[in-house]
Amino acid sequence: MLFDAEHYFDGYKANPDYALETAVAAEKAGAECIVLCDTNGGSLLKSGSGVRATLKKVANPVGIHAHNDGNWR
């Protein structure tokens, strides 16, 4: 089972503890992979701390689902 954490980085920015709790809860519920989503785009370059914090909290593989919805010129 896969946990697709839509808006994860937006949520992590607003409330890091809650975002981490969702990843841990998904793993406890049977998720074999936690996928952190940059749903709105543009957060990935600023998301290192969220990824590192999540990796410390969960034992299963962590993936990233990124969007490039911003104007990257």
N, C-alpha and C positions, 0 to 999 in steps of 0.2 A: 504494500500500500504506500502511496505517495501523498505527502502533505504539501499542497501548493499554497504557500502563504502569500496570497495576494496582498498588495500594499504593505508588505513587511517593512520595508525601509521607511516609508512614511510613518507607519505605526511605531517603529523603533525610535524615530526622531521625536515623536510626540510623547511616548511612554516606553522607554527601553525595558523596564521590568516586565510590563505586561506583554510586550512582544516576545520576550524570551520565554515567558510562561506559556505562551501559545505553542512554541516549538517543543518545549518539554512535554506539554500535555499531549501533543500529537504523537510524539514518540512513545509515551506511555500507553496511548490508545492503539498502538500497533503500526504506526508509520515507519517504513523501512528507509525512507529518504525524506529529508526536509528540504524543500525548494524555496529559497528566499526570493521574492519577486520585487523587482523595481517596476511596478505596474505603471506608474505615471511617466517613467523615464527621467533621466537626468540625475538620479540619486547614486548610481553605481560608483562613480568616482569618489563619492563622499561616504561610502558605506563600509569601509574597512573595519571600523570599530564594531559595527553591528555583526558583521560576519565573524570576526574573532570572538566576540562575546557568545555568539550562538554556538560556535565550535566547542567552546568550553563547557556548554550546558548540555549538549546532546552527544550521544555516542555513535549514532548512525551517520551515514554519509549526508553531506549538505551540498546542495546544488544552488545555482543562481539562474534566475530567469530575468533577463534584462531587456529593457526597451530603450530605444533611442528616439524618444518622442520630442526631444528638445531641438532647438535650432543650433546645430553644432557646426558653426562656420569658423 
